[in-house]
């Protein structure tokens, strides 16, 4: 019985190490893409708030979800 528990613990340990390796590879791939890609945030969602009469561009605003405009 004791040998089975040790074997099970060893199997769980080996499987958990394998997941970390996959996660590290995914993070490495994501960082590579992040370093190589050119991204421009044009803030095209900002003019959508101008249709509201109370929007003041000079004031600080919380982040808003642009999905509010998708209907």
N, CA, C and O atoms as a Tripos MOL2 file, in Angstrom:
@<TRIPOS>MOLECULE
protein
  284   283    71     0     0
PROTEIN
NO_CHARGES

@<TRIPOS>ATOM
      1 N           0.8270   -1.2010    0.0000 N.3       1 UNK1
      2 CA          0.0000    0.0000    0.0000 C.3       1 UNK1
      3 C           0.8650    1.2560    0.0000 C.2       1 UNK1
      4 O           0.5940    2.2120   -0.7270 O.2       1 UNK1
      5 N           1.9060    1.2400    0.8240 N.am      2 UNK2
      6 CA          2.7840    2.3960    0.9200 C.3       2 UNK2
      7 C           3.4780    2.6680   -0.4190 C.2       2 UNK2
      8 O           3.6640    3.8230   -0.8020 O.2       2 UNK2
      9 N           3.8550    1.6070   -1.1230 N.am      3 UNK3
     10 CA          4.5290    1.7380   -2.4070 C.3       3 UNK3
     11 C           3.5970    2.3490   -3.4540 C.2       3 UNK3
     12 O           4.0360    3.1280   -4.3000 O.2       3 UNK3
     13 N           2.3070    1.9930   -3.3960 N.am      4 UNK4
     14 CA          1.3300    2.5600   -4.3270 C.3       4 UNK4
     15 C           1.1760    4.0620   -4.0920 C.2       4 UNK4
     16 O           1.0960    4.8320   -5.0490 O.2       4 UNK4
     17 N           1.1340    4.4790   -2.8380 N.am      5 UNK5
     18 CA          1.0080    5.9020   -2.5200 C.3       5 UNK5
     19 C           2.2360    6.6870   -2.9830 C.2       5 UNK5
     20 O           2.1150    7.7950   -3.5060 O.2       5 UNK5
     21 N           3.4100    6.1030   -2.7840 N.am      6 UNK6
     22 CA          4.6410    6.7620   -3.2360 C.3       6 UNK6
     23 C           4.6340    6.8660   -4.7570 C.2       6 UNK6
     24 O           5.0150    7.8960   -5.3140 O.2       6 UNK6
     25 N           4.2020    5.7990   -5.4310 N.am      7 UNK7
     26 CA          4.1150    5.8140   -6.8940 C.3       7 UNK7
     27 C           3.1260    6.8500   -7.3850 C.2       7 UNK7
     28 O           3.4000    7.5630   -8.3500 O.2       7 UNK7
     29 N           1.9750    6.9420   -6.7290 N.am      8 UNK8
     30 CA          0.9680    7.9320   -7.0990 C.3       8 UNK8
     31 C           1.4900    9.3490   -6.8810 C.2       8 UNK8
     32 O           1.2960   10.2190   -7.7300 O.2       8 UNK8
     33 N           2.1460    9.5820   -5.7580 N.am      9 UNK9
     34 CA          2.7190   10.9020   -5.4770 C.3       9 UNK9
     35 C           3.7730   11.2650   -6.5180 C.2       9 UNK9
     36 O           3.8390   12.4110   -6.9610 O.2       9 UNK9
     37 N           4.5980   10.2930   -6.9100 N.am     10 UNK10
     38 CA          5.6200   10.5320   -7.9270 C.3      10 UNK10
     39 C           4.9860   10.8490   -9.2740 C.2      10 UNK10
     40 O           5.4530   11.7380   -9.9860 O.2      10 UNK10
     41 N           3.9240   10.1280   -9.6310 N.am     11 UNK11
     42 CA          3.2170   10.3810  -10.8870 C.3      11 UNK11
     43 C           2.6120   11.7850  -10.9000 C.2      11 UNK11
     44 O           2.7290   12.4990  -11.8960 O.2      11 UNK11
     45 N           1.9790   12.1790   -9.8220 N.am     12 UNK12
     46 CA          1.3930   13.5230   -9.7250 C.3      12 UNK12
     47 C           2.4780   14.5850   -9.8350 C.2      12 UNK12
     48 O           2.2850   15.6030  -10.4990 O.2      12 UNK12
     49 N           3.6020   14.3580   -9.1970 N.am     13 UNK13
     50 CA          4.7100   15.3100   -9.2630 C.3      13 UNK13
     51 C           5.2240   15.4490  -10.6910 C.2      13 UNK13
     52 O           5.4520   16.5640  -11.1600 O.2      13 UNK13
     53 N           5.4080   14.3350  -11.3810 N.am     14 UNK14
     54 CA          5.9200   14.3660  -12.7580 C.3      14 UNK14
     55 C           4.9320   15.0750  -13.6790 C.2      14 UNK14
     56 O           5.3370   15.8790  -14.5180 O.2      14 UNK14
     57 N           3.6420   14.7860  -13.5300 N.am     15 UNK15
     58 CA          2.6350   15.4340  -14.3730 C.3      15 UNK15
     59 C           2.5540   16.9320  -14.1010 C.2      15 UNK15
     60 O           2.3500   17.7130  -15.0310 O.2      15 UNK15
     61 N           2.7090   17.3430  -12.8590 N.am     16 UNK16
     62 CA          2.6510   18.7760  -12.5510 C.3      16 UNK16
     63 C           3.8610   19.5050  -13.1180 C.2      16 UNK16
     64 O           3.7470   20.6630  -13.5190 O.2      16 UNK16
     65 N           5.0010   18.8600  -13.1600 N.am     17 UNK17
     66 CA          6.1950   19.4730  -13.7600 C.3      17 UNK17
     67 C           6.0030   19.6610  -15.2520 C.2      17 UNK17
     68 O           6.4670   20.6500  -15.8190 O.2      17 UNK17
     69 N           5.3270   18.7260  -15.8910 N.am     18 UNK18
     70 CA          5.0860   18.8110  -17.3310 C.3      18 UNK18
     71 C           4.2040   20.0160  -17.6630 C.2      18 UNK18
     72 O           4.4500   20.6970  -18.6580 O.2      18 UNK18
     73 N           3.2000   20.2860  -16.8620 N.am     19 UNK19
     74 CA          2.3200   21.4300  -17.1020 C.3      19 UNK19
     75 C           3.0850   22.7470  -16.9930 C.2      19 UNK19
     76 O           2.8480   23.6660  -17.7770 O.2      19 UNK19
     77 N           3.9790   22.8470  -16.0500 N.am     20 UNK20
     78 CA          4.7550   24.0690  -15.8970 C.3      20 UNK20
     79 C           5.5970   24.3190  -17.1370 C.2      20 UNK20
     80 O           5.7440   25.4640  -17.5640 O.2      20 UNK20
     81 N           6.1490   23.2680  -17.7180 N.am     21 UNK21
     82 CA          6.9530   23.4120  -18.9190 C.3      21 UNK21
     83 C           6.1030   23.9410  -20.0680 C.2      21 UNK21
     84 O           6.5460   24.8180  -20.8090 O.2      21 UNK21
     85 N           4.8790   23.4170  -20.2260 N.am     22 UNK22
     86 CA          3.9870   23.8990  -21.2800 C.3      22 UNK22
     87 C           3.6170   25.3630  -21.0460 C.2      22 UNK22
     88 O           3.5550   26.1520  -21.9890 O.2      22 UNK22
     89 N           3.3730   25.7180  -19.7940 N.am     23 UNK23
     90 CA          3.0170   27.1000  -19.4760 C.3      23 UNK23
     91 C           4.1940   28.0350  -19.7590 C.2      23 UNK23
     92 O           4.0090   29.1290  -20.2930 O.2      23 UNK23
     93 N           5.3820   27.6060  -19.4050 N.am     24 UNK24
     94 CA          6.5630   28.4300  -19.6750 C.3      24 UNK24
     95 C           6.7670   28.6200  -21.1730 C.2      24 UNK24
     96 O           7.1410   29.7080  -21.6110 O.2      24 UNK24
     97 N           6.5270   27.5780  -21.9640 N.am     25 UNK25
     98 CA          6.6550   27.6900  -23.4180 C.3      25 UNK25
     99 C           5.6200   28.6710  -23.9600 C.2      25 UNK25
    100 O           5.9350   29.4850  -24.8280 O.2      25 UNK25
    101 N           4.4030   28.6030  -23.4630 N.am     26 UNK26
    102 CA          3.3540   29.5150  -23.8970 C.3      26 UNK26
    103 C           3.7200   30.9580  -23.5710 C.2      26 UNK26
    104 O           3.5300   31.8480  -24.4010 O.2      26 UNK26
    105 N           4.2370   31.1940  -22.3840 N.am     27 UNK27
    106 CA          4.6560   32.5410  -21.9940 C.3      27 UNK27
    107 C           5.7950   33.0220  -22.8820 C.2      27 UNK27
    108 O           5.8070   34.1770  -23.3080 O.2      27 UNK27
    109 N           6.7490   32.1450  -23.1630 N.am     28 UNK28
    110 CA          7.8690   32.5080  -24.0360 C.3      28 UNK28
    111 C           7.3700   32.8660  -25.4330 C.2      28 UNK28
    112 O           7.8130   33.8560  -26.0160 O.2      28 UNK28
    113 N           6.4470   32.0630  -25.9750 N.am     29 UNK29
    114 CA          5.8870   32.3510  -27.2970 C.3      29 UNK29
    115 C           5.1270   33.6770  -27.3020 C.2      29 UNK29
    116 O           5.2340   34.4530  -28.2510 O.2      29 UNK29
    117 N           4.3670   33.9320  -26.2490 N.am     30 UNK30
    118 CA          3.6140   35.1850  -26.1580 C.3      30 UNK30
    119 C           4.5510   36.3830  -26.0860 C.2      30 UNK30
    120 O           4.2930   37.4110  -26.7120 O.2      30 UNK30
    121 N           5.6340   36.2590  -25.3290 N.am     31 UNK31
    122 CA          6.5990   37.3580  -25.2430 C.3      31 UNK31
    123 C           7.2810   37.6080  -26.5860 C.2      31 UNK31
    124 O           7.5450   38.7540  -26.9490 O.2      31 UNK31
    125 N           7.5670   36.5320  -27.3210 N.am     32 UNK32
    126 CA          8.1680   36.6770  -28.6460 C.3      32 UNK32
    127 C           7.2360   37.4350  -29.5770 C.2      32 UNK32
    128 O           7.6640   38.3500  -30.2800 O.2      32 UNK32
    129 N           5.9670   37.0580  -29.5830 N.am     33 UNK33
    130 CA          4.9850   37.7680  -30.4130 C.3      33 UNK33
    131 C           4.8960   39.2200  -29.9790 C.2      33 UNK33
    132 O           4.8750   40.1210  -30.8180 O.2      33 UNK33
    133 N           4.8440   39.4510  -28.6790 N.am     34 UNK34
    134 CA          4.7270   40.8120  -28.1520 C.3      34 UNK34
    135 C           5.9100   41.6850  -28.5750 C.2      34 UNK34
    136 O           5.7360   42.8690  -28.8620 O.2      34 UNK34
    137 N           7.1060   41.1050  -28.6130 N.am     35 UNK35
    138 CA          8.2950   41.8700  -28.9920 C.3      35 UNK35
    139 C           8.3620   42.1320  -30.4930 C.2      35 UNK35
    140 O           8.9490   43.1290  -30.9130 O.2      35 UNK35
    141 N           7.7730   41.2600  -31.3100 N.am     36 UNK36
    142 CA          7.9030   41.3750  -32.7590 C.3      36 UNK36
    143 C           6.7500   42.1110  -33.4310 C.2      36 UNK36
    144 O           6.8990   42.5840  -34.5570 O.2      36 UNK36
    145 N           5.6180   42.2150  -32.7700 N.am     37 UNK37
    146 CA          4.4440   42.7970  -33.4120 C.3      37 UNK37
    147 C           4.4360   44.3170  -33.2370 C.2      37 UNK37
    148 O           4.9360   44.8370  -32.2390 O.2      37 UNK37
    149 N           3.8790   45.0050  -34.1920 N.am     38 UNK38
    150 CA          3.7390   46.4530  -34.1300 C.3      38 UNK38
    151 C           2.2650   46.7560  -33.8850 C.2      38 UNK38
    152 O           1.4120   46.4100  -34.7030 O.2      38 UNK38
    153 N           1.9710   47.3920  -32.7750 N.am     39 UNK39
    154 CA          0.5890   47.6710  -32.4000 C.3      39 UNK39
    155 C           0.3850   49.1690  -32.2420 C.2      39 UNK39
    156 O           1.2150   49.8630  -31.6530 O.2      39 UNK39
    157 N          -0.7250   49.6590  -32.7720 N.am     40 UNK40
    158 CA         -1.0710   51.0690  -32.6370 C.3      40 UNK40
    159 C          -2.4690   51.1450  -32.0330 C.2      40 UNK40
    160 O          -3.4230   50.5840  -32.5740 O.2      40 UNK40
    161 N          -2.5770   51.8380  -30.9200 N.am     41 UNK41
    162 CA         -3.8910   52.0680  -30.3270 C.3      41 UNK41
    163 C          -4.3460   53.4380  -30.7890 C.2      41 UNK41
    164 O          -3.8550   54.4610  -30.3130 O.2      41 UNK41
    165 N          -5.2780   53.4510  -31.7110 N.am     42 UNK42
    166 CA         -5.7040   54.7180  -32.3160 C.3      42 UNK42
    167 C          -6.8060   55.4160  -31.5260 C.2      42 UNK42
    168 O          -7.2050   56.5250  -31.8800 O.2      42 UNK42
    169 N          -7.2930   54.8010  -30.4820 N.am     43 UNK43
    170 CA         -8.3600   55.3790  -29.6470 C.3      43 UNK43
    171 C          -9.5660   55.7830  -30.4890 C.2      43 UNK43
    172 O         -10.1700   56.8270  -30.2420 O.2      43 UNK43
    173 N          -9.9190   54.9770  -31.4680 N.am     44 UNK44
    174 CA        -11.0690   55.3030  -32.3150 C.3      44 UNK44
    175 C         -12.3840   55.2170  -31.5670 C.2      44 UNK44
    176 O         -13.4130   55.6650  -32.0740 O.2      44 UNK44
    177 N         -12.3710   54.6510  -30.3730 N.am     45 UNK45
    178 CA        -13.6030   54.5730  -29.5970 C.3      45 UNK45
    179 C         -13.9110   55.8860  -28.8720 C.2      45 UNK45
    180 O         -15.0520   56.1070  -28.4680 O.2      45 UNK45
    181 N         -12.9280   56.7470  -28.7020 N.am     46 UNK46
    182 CA        -13.1390   58.0000  -27.9700 C.3      46 UNK46
    183 C         -14.2060   58.8920  -28.6070 C.2      46 UNK46
    184 O         -15.0560   59.4010  -27.8770 O.2      46 UNK46
    185 N         -14.2090   59.1130  -29.9310 N.am     47 UNK47
    186 CA        -15.2530   59.9760  -30.5120 C.3      47 UNK47
    187 C         -16.6720   59.4730  -30.2830 C.2      47 UNK47
    188 O         -17.6190   60.2560  -30.3510 O.2      47 UNK47
    189 N         -16.8330   58.1950  -30.0170 N.am     48 UNK48
    190 CA        -18.1720   57.6770  -29.7580 C.3      48 UNK48
    191 C         -18.7780   58.2980  -28.5020 C.2      48 UNK48
    192 O         -20.0000   58.3850  -28.3770 O.2      48 UNK48
    193 N         -17.9280   58.7270  -27.5770 N.am     49 UNK49
    194 CA        -18.4350   59.3400  -26.3490 C.3      49 UNK49
    195 C         -18.8420   60.7960  -26.5700 C.2      49 UNK49
    196 O         -19.5290   61.3700  -25.7260 O.2      49 UNK49
    197 N         -18.4350   61.4020  -27.6820 N.am     50 UNK50
    198 CA        -18.7830   62.7980  -27.9390 C.3      50 UNK50
    199 C         -20.2790   62.9840  -28.1750 C.2      50 UNK50
    200 O         -20.8090   64.0710  -27.9420 O.2      50 UNK50
    201 N         -20.9630   61.9420  -28.6310 N.am     51 UNK51
    202 CA        -22.3990   62.0710  -28.8870 C.3      51 UNK51
    203 C         -23.1740   62.2830  -27.5930 C.2      51 UNK51
    204 O         -24.3000   62.7800  -27.6070 O.2      51 UNK51
    205 N         -22.5640   61.9050  -26.4810 N.am     52 UNK52
    206 CA        -23.1840   62.2020  -25.1950 C.3      52 UNK52
    207 C         -22.8790   63.6620  -24.8670 C.2      52 UNK52
    208 O         -21.7390   64.1030  -25.0110 O.2      52 UNK52
    209 N         -23.8410   64.3790  -24.4490 N.am     53 UNK53
    210 CA        -23.6400   65.7920  -24.1710 C.3      53 UNK53
    211 C         -22.7500   66.0830  -22.9780 C.2      53 UNK53
    212 O         -22.2000   67.1800  -22.8810 O.2      53 UNK53
    213 N         -22.5930   65.1320  -22.0670 N.am     54 UNK54
    214 CA        -21.8600   65.3930  -20.8300 C.3      54 UNK54
    215 C         -20.4120   64.9150  -20.8650 C.2      54 UNK54
    216 O         -19.7500   64.9330  -19.8270 O.2      54 UNK54
    217 N         -19.8930   64.4880  -22.0150 N.am     55 UNK55
    218 CA        -18.5240   63.9820  -22.0920 C.3      55 UNK55
    219 C         -17.5490   65.1370  -22.2710 C.2      55 UNK55
    220 O         -17.6950   65.9400  -23.1930 O.2      55 UNK55
    221 N         -16.5550   65.2230  -21.3910 N.am     56 UNK56
    222 CA        -15.5490   66.2750  -21.4610 C.3      56 UNK56
    223 C         -14.1890   65.6050  -21.6490 C.2      56 UNK56
    224 O         -13.7230   64.8880  -20.7650 O.2      56 UNK56
    225 N         -13.5600   65.8340  -22.7830 N.am     57 UNK57
    226 CA        -12.2890   65.2010  -23.1060 C.3      57 UNK57
    227 C         -11.1770   65.6590  -22.1630 C.2      57 UNK57
    228 O         -10.2030   64.9310  -21.9680 O.2      57 UNK57
    229 N         -11.3010   66.8340  -21.5830 N.am     58 UNK58
    230 CA        -10.2670   67.3700  -20.7040 C.3      58 UNK58
    231 C         -10.2640   66.6990  -19.3290 C.2      58 UNK58
    232 O          -9.2870   66.8150  -18.5880 O.2      58 UNK58
    233 N         -11.3410   66.0050  -18.9850 N.am     59 UNK59
    234 CA        -11.4260   65.3400  -17.6910 C.3      59 UNK59
    235 C         -10.9040   63.9160  -17.7770 C.2      59 UNK59
    236 O         -10.9480   63.2860  -18.8330 O.2      59 UNK59
    237 N         -10.4020   63.4110  -16.6310 N.am     60 UNK60
    238 CA         -9.9580   62.0160  -16.5650 C.3      60 UNK60
    239 C         -11.1880   61.1270  -16.4440 C.2      60 UNK60
    240 O         -12.0880   61.3940  -15.6480 O.2      60 UNK60
    241 N         -11.2140   60.0650  -17.2490 N.am     61 UNK61
    242 CA        -12.3440   59.1380  -17.2450 C.3      61 UNK61
    243 C         -11.8470   57.7300  -16.9600 C.2      61 UNK61
    244 O         -10.7220   57.3720  -17.3100 O.2      61 UNK61
    245 N         -12.6940   56.9400  -16.3240 N.am     62 UNK62
    246 CA        -12.3770   55.5300  -16.1040 C.3      62 UNK62
    247 C         -12.4160   54.7990  -17.4380 C.2      62 UNK62
    248 O         -13.0450   55.2560  -18.3930 O.2      62 UNK62
    249 N         -11.7350   53.6580  -17.4900 N.am     63 UNK63
    250 CA        -11.7780   52.8380  -18.6950 C.3      63 UNK63
    251 C         -13.2130   52.3940  -18.9310 C.2      63 UNK63
    252 O         -13.9380   52.0450  -18.0000 O.2      63 UNK63
    253 N         -13.6020   52.4170  -20.1880 N.am     64 UNK64
    254 CA        -14.9680   52.0200  -20.5270 C.3      64 UNK64
    255 C         -14.9180   50.9080  -21.5570 C.2      64 UNK64
    256 O         -13.9700   50.7960  -22.3340 O.2      64 UNK64
    257 N         -15.9310   50.1120  -21.5460 N.am     65 UNK65
    258 CA        -16.0020   48.9730  -22.4520 C.3      65 UNK65
    259 C         -16.6970   49.4040  -23.7330 C.2      65 UNK65
    260 O         -17.8450   49.8470  -23.6940 O.2      65 UNK65
    261 N         -16.0120   49.2790  -24.8770 N.am     66 UNK66
    262 CA        -16.5870   49.7060  -26.1450 C.3      66 UNK66
    263 C         -17.7150   48.7930  -26.6020 C.2      66 UNK66
    264 O         -18.4160   49.1160  -27.5610 O.2      66 UNK66
    265 N         -17.9040   47.6590  -25.9330 N.am     67 UNK67
    266 CA        -19.0090   46.7860  -26.3200 C.3      67 UNK67
    267 C         -20.3540   47.4160  -25.9820 C.2      67 UNK67
    268 O         -21.3910   46.9030  -26.4020 O.2      67 UNK67
    269 N         -20.3610   48.5080  -25.2380 N.am     68 UNK68
    270 CA        -21.6130   49.2080  -24.9610 C.3      68 UNK68
    271 C         -22.2420   49.7190  -26.2450 C.2      68 UNK68
    272 O         -23.4600   49.8790  -26.3210 O.2      68 UNK68
    273 N         -21.4170   49.9760  -27.2590 N.am     69 UNK69
    274 CA        -21.9090   50.5200  -28.5130 C.3      69 UNK69
    275 C         -22.3100   49.4380  -29.5040 C.2      69 UNK69
    276 O         -22.9000   49.7380  -30.5420 O.2      69 UNK69
    277 N         -22.0020   48.2030  -29.2010 N.am     70 UNK70
    278 CA        -22.3380   47.1030  -30.1070 C.3      70 UNK70
    279 C         -23.7080   46.5810  -29.7200 C.2      70 UNK70
    280 O         -23.9090   46.1090  -28.6010 O.2      70 UNK70
    281 N         -24.6210   46.6630  -30.6190 N.am     71 UNK71
    282 CA        -25.9930   46.1910  -30.3390 C.3      71 UNK71
    283 C         -26.4980   45.3790  -31.5050 C.2      71 UNK71
    284 O         -27.6270   44.8910  -31.4730 O.2      71 UNK71
@<TRIPOS>BOND
     1     1     2 1
     2     2     3 1
     3     3     4 2
     4     3     5 am
     5     5     6 1
     6     6     7 1
     7     7     8 2
     8     7     9 am
     9     9    10 1
    10    10    11 1
    11    11    12 2
    12    11    13 am
    13    13    14 1
    14    14    15 1
    15    15    16 2
    16    15    17 am
    17    17    18 1
    18    18    19 1
    19    19    20 2
    20    19    21 am
    21    21    22 1
    22    22    23 1
    23    23    24 2
    24    23    25 am
    25    25    26 1
    26    26    27 1
    27    27    28 2
    28    27    29 am
    29    29    30 1
    30    30    31 1
    31    31    32 2
    32    31    33 am
    33    33    34 1
    34    34    35 1
    35    35    36 2
    36    35    37 am
    37    37    38 1
    38    38    39 1
    39    39    40 2
    40    39    41 am
    41    41    42 1
    42    42    43 1
    43    43    44 2
    44    43    45 am
    45    45    46 1
    46    46    47 1
    47    47    48 2
    48    47    49 am
    49    49    50 1
    50    50    51 1
    51    51    52 2
    52    51    53 am
    53    53    54 1
    54    54    55 1
    55    55    56 2
    56    55    57 am
    57    57    58 1
    58    58    59 1
    59    59    60 2
    60    59    61 am
    61    61    62 1
    62    62    63 1
    63    63    64 2
    64    63    65 am
    65    65    66 1
    66    66    67 1
    67    67    68 2
    68    67    69 am
    69    69    70 1
    70    70    71 1
    71    71    72 2
    72    71    73 am
    73    73    74 1
    74    74    75 1
    75    75    76 2
    76    75    77 am
    77    77    78 1
    78    78    79 1
    79    79    80 2
    80    79    81 am
    81    81    82 1
    82    82    83 1
    83    83    84 2
    84    83    85 am
    85    85    86 1
    86    86    87 1
    87    87    88 2
    88    87    89 am
    89    89    90 1
    90    90    91 1
    91    91    92 2
    92    91    93 am
    93    93    94 1
    94    94    95 1
    95    95    96 2
    96    95    97 am
    97    97    98 1
    98    98    99 1
    99    99   100 2
   100    99   101 am
   101   101   102 1
   102   102   103 1
   103   103   104 2
   104   103   105 am
   105   105   106 1
   106   106   107 1
   107   107   108 2
   108   107   109 am
   109   109   110 1
   110   110   111 1
   111   111   112 2
   112   111   113 am
   113   113   114 1
   114   114   115 1
   115   115   116 2
   116   115   117 am
   117   117   118 1
   118   118   119 1
   119   119   120 2
   120   119   121 am
   121   121   122 1
   122   122   123 1
   123   123   124 2
   124   123   125 am
   125   125   126 1
   126   126   127 1
   127   127   128 2
   128   127   129 am
   129   129   130 1
   130   130   131 1
   131   131   132 2
   132   131   133 am
   133   133   134 1
   134   134   135 1
   135   135   136 2
   136   135   137 am
   137   137   138 1
   138   138   139 1
   139   139   140 2
   140   139   141 am
   141   141   142 1
   142   142   143 1
   143   143   144 2
   144   143   145 am
   145   145   146 1
   146   146   147 1
   147   147   148 2
   148   147   149 am
   149   149   150 1
   150   150   151 1
   151   151   152 2
   152   151   153 am
   153   153   154 1
   154   154   155 1
   155   155   156 2
   156   155   157 am
   157   157   158 1
   158   158   159 1
   159   159   160 2
   160   159   161 am
   161   161   162 1
   162   162   163 1
   163   163   164 2
   164   163   165 am
   165   165   166 1
   166   166   167 1
   167   167   168 2
   168   167   169 am
   169   169   170 1
   170   170   171 1
   171   171   172 2
   172   171   173 am
   173   173   174 1
   174   174   175 1
   175   175   176 2
   176   175   177 am
   177   177   178 1
   178   178   179 1
   179   179   180 2
   180   179   181 am
   181   181   182 1
   182   182   183 1
   183   183   184 2
   184   183   185 am
   185   185   186 1
   186   186   187 1
   187   187   188 2
   188   187   189 am
   189   189   190 1
   190   190   191 1
   191   191   192 2
   192   191   193 am
   193   193   194 1
   194   194   195 1
   195   195   196 2
   196   195   197 am
   197   197   198 1
   198   198   199 1
   199   199   200 2
   200   199   201 am
   201   201   202 1
   202   202   203 1
   203   203   204 2
   204   203   205 am
   205   205   206 1
   206   206   207 1
   207   207   208 2
   208   207   209 am
   209   209   210 1
   210   210   211 1
   211   211   212 2
   212   211   213 am
   213   213   214 1
   214   214   215 1
   215   215   216 2
   216   215   217 am
   217   217   218 1
   218   218   219 1
   219   219   220 2
   220   219   221 am
   221   221   222 1
   222   222   223 1
   223   223   224 2
   224   223   225 am
   225   225   226 1
   226   226   227 1
   227   227   228 2
   228   227   229 am
   229   229   230 1
   230   230   231 1
   231   231   232 2
   232   231   233 am
   233   233   234 1
   234   234   235 1
   235   235   236 2
   236   235   237 am
   237   237   238 1
   238   238   239 1
   239   239   240 2
   240   239   241 am
   241   241   242 1
   242   242   243 1
   243   243   244 2
   244   243   245 am
   245   245   246 1
   246   246   247 1
   247   247   248 2
   248   247   249 am
   249   249   250 1
   250   250   251 1
   251   251   252 2
   252   251   253 am
   253   253   254 1
   254   254   255 1
   255   255   256 2
   256   255   257 am
   257   257   258 1
   258   258   259 1
   259   259   260 2
   260   259   261 am
   261   261   262 1
   262   262   263 1
   263   263   264 2
   264   263   265 am
   265   265   266 1
   266   266   267 1
   267   267   268 2
   268   267   269 am
   269   269   270 1
   270   270   271 1
   271   271   272 2
   272   271   273 am
   273   273   274 1
   274   274   275 1
   275   275   276 2
   276   275   277 am
   277   277   278 1
   278   278   279 1
   279   279   280 2
   280   279   281 am
   281   281   282 1
   282   282   283 1
   283   283   284 2
@<TRIPOS>SUBSTRUCTURE
     1 UNK1         2 RESIDUE 1 A UNK
     2 UNK2         6 RESIDUE 1 A UNK
     3 UNK3        10 RESIDUE 1 A UNK
     4 UNK4        14 RESIDUE 1 A UNK
     5 UNK5        18 RESIDUE 1 A UNK
     6 UNK6        22 RESIDUE 1 A UNK
     7 UNK7        26 RESIDUE 1 A UNK
     8 UNK8        30 RESIDUE 1 A UNK
     9 UNK9        34 RESIDUE 1 A UNK
    10 UNK10       38 RESIDUE 1 A UNK
    11 UNK11       42 RESIDUE 1 A UNK
    12 UNK12       46 RESIDUE 1 A UNK
    13 UNK13       50 RESIDUE 1 A UNK
    14 UNK14       54 RESIDUE 1 A UNK
    15 UNK15       58 RESIDUE 1 A UNK
    16 UNK16       62 RESIDUE 1 A UNK
    17 UNK17       66 RESIDUE 1 A UNK
    18 UNK18       70 RESIDUE 1 A UNK
    19 UNK19       74 RESIDUE 1 A UNK
    20 UNK20       78 RESIDUE 1 A UNK
    21 UNK21       82 RESIDUE 1 A UNK
    22 UNK22       86 RESIDUE 1 A UNK
    23 UNK23       90 RESIDUE 1 A UNK
    24 UNK24       94 RESIDUE 1 A UNK
    25 UNK25       98 RESIDUE 1 A UNK
    26 UNK26      102 RESIDUE 1 A UNK
    27 UNK27      106 RESIDUE 1 A UNK
    28 UNK28      110 RESIDUE 1 A UNK
    29 UNK29      114 RESIDUE 1 A UNK
    30 UNK30      118 RESIDUE 1 A UNK
    31 UNK31      122 RESIDUE 1 A UNK
    32 UNK32      126 RESIDUE 1 A UNK
    33 UNK33      130 RESIDUE 1 A UNK
    34 UNK34      134 RESIDUE 1 A UNK
    35 UNK35      138 RESIDUE 1 A UNK
    36 UNK36      142 RESIDUE 1 A UNK
    37 UNK37      146 RESIDUE 1 A UNK
    38 UNK38      150 RESIDUE 1 A UNK
    39 UNK39      154 RESIDUE 1 A UNK
    40 UNK40      158 RESIDUE 1 A UNK
    41 UNK41      162 RESIDUE 1 A UNK
    42 UNK42      166 RESIDUE 1 A UNK
    43 UNK43      170 RESIDUE 1 A UNK
    44 UNK44      174 RESIDUE 1 A UNK
    45 UNK45      178 RESIDUE 1 A UNK
    46 UNK46      182 RESIDUE 1 A UNK
    47 UNK47      186 RESIDUE 1 A UNK
    48 UNK48      190 RESIDUE 1 A UNK
    49 UNK49      194 RESIDUE 1 A UNK
    50 UNK50      198 RESIDUE 1 A UNK
    51 UNK51      202 RESIDUE 1 A UNK
    52 UNK52      206 RESIDUE 1 A UNK
    53 UNK53      210 RESIDUE 1 A UNK
    54 UNK54      214 RESIDUE 1 A UNK
    55 UNK55      218 RESIDUE 1 A UNK
    56 UNK56      222 RESIDUE 1 A UNK
    57 UNK57      226 RESIDUE 1 A UNK
    58 UNK58      230 RESIDUE 1 A UNK
    59 UNK59      234 RESIDUE 1 A UNK
    60 UNK60      238 RESIDUE 1 A UNK
    61 UNK61      242 RESIDUE 1 A UNK
    62 UNK62      246 RESIDUE 1 A UNK
    63 UNK63      250 RESIDUE 1 A UNK
    64 UNK64      254 RESIDUE 1 A UNK
    65 UNK65      258 RESIDUE 1 A UNK
    66 UNK66      262 RESIDUE 1 A UNK
    67 UNK67      266 RESIDUE 1 A UNK
    68 UNK68      270 RESIDUE 1 A UNK
    69 UNK69      274 RESIDUE 1 A UNK
    70 UNK70      278 RESIDUE 1 A UNK
    71 UNK71      282 RESIDUE 1 A UNK
